[in-house]
Amino acid sequence: MRKEYTKFFRKINLKSCRYVVLTPTSELEGTKEIDLYVCREDKRLFLETLSKAGWLQRADKSHLPNHHFYSQVLGPDILTLDVKYDLSFIHGKRKYQYINEKLCIKNRELEPSYKLFVPAIRDQFLLFLAHVAYIERGFLENRHVEKLKEYLNVLSSIREKDELKTLVEKISKFCIPKIDLETFSGAIRPTINSFFSFKEQSACSFGRIFFPRKFIYVLFLGTDGSGKSTTIASLCSYMNCKTSCMYMGEKNWALPFVGAFFSNSSSRVCNILYRYFLYPLDLLLRRLVLWKNNPGRRLILIDRFPGFPFFDVEKKGFLGVLLNFIYKLVLPSPEMVVFLHGDAEEISQRQQEESVNFTKRNQDKFLAVAKHIGKKKLVVANTTENSSKEVVDIVAKNIFEDTSFIKNCFRPISFRQYK
């Protein structure tokens, strides 16, 4: 387990803060996110300890009142605590609450390897089973089966006939990979429900609809083959924060028929319609889809911008100024522009249909666009001299050096309002 987590759990143990770690101990080694349940009565003590240890809270307000995320930002490395102040989950229109919540804290056990508290085996089993029966989809996977077998081996010694014993007997019949989860869930949910109380939730989540959306945009520019898509994909998996990607180039259309006008842009009428109306409309729709699907605050990595609205604007006269105005209106304003370049010969070999001279001209064009758009911050990285990992490190370092990212996505932990 990361030393930062070890240090923090040692502190809350010393303060006698009541909690249990919900992440399986087998998954704690090297993880960047840990789930835990904290007793509501110890919320202030827990938050005060977090705050003094330099942790921050995600700036988004949670749409579940007792579920919050806290992070320790260590440069590009972000550690997260996924904290619940009640043992519950949402399924459909119902909120299910574990009825043995207080007993879970009372019966918790100290895990000897990591020196942190975990639920007793009975509570682990019921919480895991509820997750599989209500949250998971598809088939009962191998990892679920192996975990269930571990629990069954321990719990098979139960002698008294109660709901738990009935549950163990039922699951024994289903402990085979690739069993349809709907069949599995249908068989065990009635018994699981005796361990959970539930209440109906509102059909519409207004919190989600009216979430404030504040995005930090990072734009990646460069000729084809310079490594934009590879770098973006690597960054998404590397950065442990809310990150989404958006493609703003001339394919992957939001409106498929726009592609037909693009293909026929040699026609003057089609070209005018495409550049002045259809392509801007398509870009705007892509932004609206992103806005709809991503509530809250997050980092948005943009794969390319159209370059033509920004070249020789004055020379094109009124139409050039109009074109520039339209695209400035529909395109997001990036806080940082990353220009990826490299040896033209090596890049042209990646894109076999392009000549070295064509690649050089393209790199010069995109550099001019990057300088024009990246007035806030421009980062230049050579993808032929640096490895993919080194390029990702350069970009991530620059993102975290930008204070607007931290201020937008995180806020100080407030604990004084809790008794």
N, C-alpha and C positions, 0 to 999 in steps of 0.2 A: 504494500500500500504506500502511496505517496507520503513523503515525510510531513508535508503540510497538513494532510488529514490526520496523521498520527499525532502530531503536535496539538491539533485542535481537539481531538477526542480525549487526549490526556487532560486538557484544561477543563472540559465539561464534566469529566469523571471526578476531578478534584472538587468541583463546585456542586457535586451531587445532583446534576441536572438529569432528570428522568427522560430517557429516550431509548429507542431500539433501532438498529440499522436494518432496513428492509432489503437491501441489496444482498444477494447470496454471498457468503464469505469466499466461495470459490471464484468470484468475479471481482474481488477487491484489489487484487494485485495489478498495479499500473493503471487502474481506472481513473477517469477524469470526472466521473459523476457518481455520487452516492445518494441513494434514497434512504430517508429515515423518518420515523415518526417521533415527534416530541410532545410530551404531555403538555396540555394547554396551560396548566397552572405554572409551568416552568418557562413559559414563552419569553417573558421579559429577561430572565436570567440567561436563557439561550441566546437571545438577540444581543444582549449587552456583551456577552463573551465573543460573539461573532464580530461585532462592531470594533471592539478593542483589538481583535486579532487582524483587523484590516480587511475584512470581507465586505462586499457590497451587495445590494439587492438589485435584481433586475428592475429596470425602470417601468416596465409594463405592470399595470395592475392586474392581478390574477382574477379570472372570471369565476374561480372557486375560492370562497373567502378563507378557507383554512389550508390552502396549498400555495407554497411560495418557493421561489428559486433564489439562492444566494451564491455569489461567485467570488473567487479570489483571482484577481487578474495579475498574472505573473508574466508581463510582456505578452507575446502571442499565445502563451500557455494559460488557459482558463480552467480552473477547477470549480466544480459546481456541487452544491448540496440541494437536492430536491426534497424539500421538507414539507411534511403533512402534520397538521395539528389535530387531525382526527383520522381514524382508520376507516376511510370511506372511499367509494368510487361511484362514478356516474355510469349508468347503462340505460340508454334510451331516455325516457322521461323520469326515470327513478334514480334517487340517490340511496345507495346501500351503505348502511353503517354497521360496523362490526360490533356486536353487542358485548363482547368480552374485552373491550378496549382497555379498561382499567386493570383487568386481570392480566392482560398482555404485559403491562408495565410491572405489575407485581411479580409475575412469574418469569421475568426476563432472566437471561443467563449471560455470564461474562465469557466472551469468546477468548480463549487463552492466547492464540497466536497474535491477534491484533489488539488485544486489550480494549475491546469495545463490547457494548451490550447488544444482544440479538434476542428475538422472541424465542420462547420455549418451542420445542419441536411441534407441539400441538397447534400453536398459533401460526407458526411458519407454514404448516401443512394447509390449514384452512384458508389463509390469505393467498397462498400460491394457487390453491385450487379454485378460489373465487376469480382470480385473475385469468386462469386458463379457461374457465367455464363461461365467463362474461366478456372478457376483453379480446382474447385471441380469436383469430379467424382461420378457416381452411381446415387443415388436418392436425391431428395430434402428432407433433414432431418428435424426433428422437430425443432432443434435449429435454422435452417435457416428460417423455416416458422414463428416461433415466432418473430425472429428479423425483418423479412419482414413485419409482421403485425404491429409491433411497428412503423416502418417507415411509413407505409400506413396510420395509424391513424393520424400521424402528417401531412403528405403531402396531405391527401385527401381534405384539405381546399383550395388547389391551385385553383384559378379561371381562370387565363389566360390559353389559349390553346397553349401549347408549347410541345417540345419533352418530358420534364419531366412529364407533365400531361398525355401524351400518354403512357409513360412507366408505370406510376402508374396504369392506367386503364388496361393495359395488364397483369400486375403482379397480380392484384386482382383476375383474373380468374384462376391463377395457385397456389394460396396460400393454398395448400392442401399437407399434408405430403405424401411421397413416390411417388411423381410425378417424372417420369424419367427426369434426369437433361439434357439429350440430347434434349428432346422435349422442356423443359423449356428454355434452352439456345438458341435453334434454333428460338424460338419465339421472344426473347427479344434482341438478339445480334445486329440485324440491327439498333435498336433504340439506344442501348448503344454506338455503334460505332460513333454516331454523337457527343459524348462527349469525344472521344479519337482519336488522330491521331496515325498513325502507319507507320513503315518502315520495310522493309525486313532485316532479319539478315542472317549472313553467315550460311550455312547448317551445317558446322562442327565447333564445339567449341574447337579450338586448346588450349585455356586456360585450359580446363578441361583435355585434353589428356596429356599435358605437365606440369600439376601441380606438384610441388615437393612433394613427399610423405615422411614424417618423422613421424614414429610411436614411441610412448613410450609403451613398452611391460611390462605388469604385469602378471606374471605366477602364477596360483593357483594349488597347489599340495595337495594331501591328499587321503586317501582311500575312496572307494565308501561309501556314506552315511555321509561323514564328512561335507557336506554343501557347496561344491564348486559352483555348479550350482545356488543354492539359493542365495549365497553371490554375485555372478557375476550379476545375474538378478537384485538384489536389488541395487547394485552399479550403474548399467546402468541408472536406473530411478532416483537415488539419486543425481548423479553428473550432473550438468547443463553445460556439455562441450561435445565436439565431442568424443563419446565413441563407440567402436565396440567390438564384442565378436568373438572369434575364438576357435573352438573345435579342439584339436590336439590328441584326443584319438583314440581308435581302433573301431570306428563305425562312422556313418554319412560320408561315403566315398565320395570323389570327383569322384572317378572311381568305380562304383558299383561292378565290377568284382573282385576288390581287396579283398572284403569281403569273396568271395569264397575261396581264398587262405588262408585267416586268419582262416576260419572255418576248413580248411584242413591242418593246420600247423603241425599236427602229422606226416605228410609225410615229410621226410627230404628234398626232392627236393622242395616241395611247401614252406616249412619253409625258406629255403635259398633264394628262389626267393622273398618271401614276405618280409623278414627282410632286405635284402641287396639291393633290387631294387624297388619292387612295393609299399611298405609302404612309403619309402622316397619320391618316385615320387608322391604319393597321398598327402603327407604333403606339398610338394612343390607347387602342384596345388592349394591346399587350400590357401596358402599364395598369389599366383598369383591372385586368385579370389578376395581375400581381397584387394589387391593392386589395382586391376581394378575398384572395386566398391566403393573405399574410397579415393577420391582425397584429397590432403592436409595433414595436421598434425592432429593427434588424438591419444587418449589413447586406446590401444588394450588390452582387458582382455582375457587371454588365459586359457582355461579350460583344464588342465592336459598336461603332456608331456609323451612320452613313457619312461619307466624307464630302460628297459633292455640294451640300448646302454651304460649306465653309471655304471653298476654294474660289479665289478671284471674284469676291462678292461685288466689289465696286465696278469691275470691268463688265459685268453682266448687266449693269444698269438697274432699272426698277425691278425687273423680274428676279435678278440675283438678290436684291435686298429683300423682296417679298419671300423668296425661297428660304433665305437665311432666317427671317422672322418666323415663318411657319414652323421650321424645325426646332428653333430655340423654344418655341411655345410647347411643342409636344414631347421633346426629349427632356429627360431629367437632368438636373444640374449636378455633376459629380463633384464630390469633395476632394477626390484624388483621381488622377489619370495615370495609368501604368502603360508605358510604351515598351513593347517587347520587340527586340530586333536581334540581328546576328549576322554572321557571314552570309552574304547573298548566295554564294555558290552552294553552301550546305543547305540553306533553306530551300533553294530551287530544286535540289535533289529530293527533298521531302515532297515537294509538289512537282512531280515529274513533267507536268504539262506546261510549266512556266519557265521562261528563260531567265538567265542570271540578270540581264539588263532590265527585264520586266520587274523582277523582284527588287532590284535597286531603286527603280523609279517609284515603285509602290511604297517602299520603306521611307523614301523622302517625303512622299505625299502624306503618309500617316504620321510622320514626325511633325510635319507642319500643322496637321489637325490637332495633334496632341499638345503642341505648344499653344495653339489658339484656345483650346478648351481647358487645358490644365493650368489655368492661371492661379488657382488656389494652391495646388500642389501637383508637381509632375515627378514621377519616378521612372527612371530608365533602367532596364535590365537586359543584359545580353544572354540570350537563351542558347547560343552555340558555345560560348566560353564557360557558362555556368551550368551545373546540373539542374534538373527539374527541382530537386529539393532545395538547392541554393537559391533559385529564383523565388520559390515559395517563401523561404526565410526572409529574403530581401523585402518582398511585398508585405508579408505579415508584420515585420518589424516597423515598417513605415505606417501601416494602418494603426498600430497600437501607440505609435509616437504622436499620432494626431489626437489631441485632447477631445475633439468633437465626437469621436467614436465612443470614448469612455463616458462622457457627459450624456450622450444620447441614450446609450444602452443600459447604464447602471446609475444607481443613486445611493447615497449613504443610508445605512440601516437606522431606522427610527424605532426606539424601544421605550421612550419615556411615558408614552400614553398607556402602557400596559402596567397593571398592578402586580 
